């Protein structure tokens, strides 16, 4: 028998306690997250809109922008407005930059990813072959 019970302890051949009897210690990457300290406070959605307005982004409908930022998030949309910035260090927007254009880019990208994924999921190898590439060459 590999493990046996002795005096309410479950000892294995190598005299260590069985894994089910050891206390669970979390380690690995989780350890790094415990040590990190975040000093920044979360910013409300109204403050996010104010920051973007201050940088020159135009909002046609702030109520819609508020609901979009609630559902998608500021940082997910950030990648779509980077090309509208004049300077990447100041984060000021070019004149005529609209929040609705950012959302349109996001929606286009999302739909394109969905279509590409659907197309790739339908691809199959021809029956009886491993690959389209011939191994005889």
C-alpha positions, 0 to 999 in steps of 0.5 A, spaced: 500 500 500 502 506 497 499 510 503 496 508 510 493 511 516 497 512 522 494 516 528 489 520 524 495 522 519 495 519 512 502 517 511 505 515 504 511 511 503 516 517 503 513 519 510 510 525 507 503 527 508 498 525 503 496 531 498 489 531 501 491 532 508 496 538 506 494 545 507 493 548 500 498 553 499 497 558 493 503 559 489 505 560 482 503 567 478 498 568 484 503 570 489 506 575 484 499 578 484 498 579 492 504 583 492 502 588 487 499 594 490 495 599 486 495 606 488 490 609 482 483 609 484 477 607 479 475 613 475 467 614 474 464 613 467 462 621 467 470 622 469 472 618 463 467 622 459 470 628 462 477 626 460 476 624 453 472 631 452 478 635 455 483 631 450 478 633 444 474 627 443 467 630 441 461 626 443 454 627 439 450 623 445 453 623 452 447 618 454 449 613 449 457 614 450 455 612 458 452 606 456 457 604 451 463 605 457 459 601 462 458 595 457 465 595 453 470 599 458 474 605 457 481 601 456 478 596 451 476 602 446 482 605 447 486 601 442 481 604 437 482 611 438 489 611 438 489 612 431 485 619 432 490 622 437 495 627 435 501 625 439 501 618 443 505 622 449 499 627 450 493 623 448 490 629 445 485 628 439 485 630 432 480 635 430 473 632 428 475 626 432 468 623 434 466 618 440 461 614 435 467 613 430 471 609 435 465 605 437 463 604 430 471 601 429 470 597 435 463 594 432 466 593 425 472 589 428 468 585 433 463 583 427 469 581 423 472 577 428 466 573 428 466 572 421 473 570 420 472 565 426 466 562 423 469 561 416 475 558 420 471 553 424 468 551 417 474 549 414 476 541 414 481 537 411 479 533 405 477 526 407 483 521 408 488 526 408 492 530 413 493 536 410 492 540 403 500 540 402 503 534 399 508 530 403 511 528 396 514 534 394 
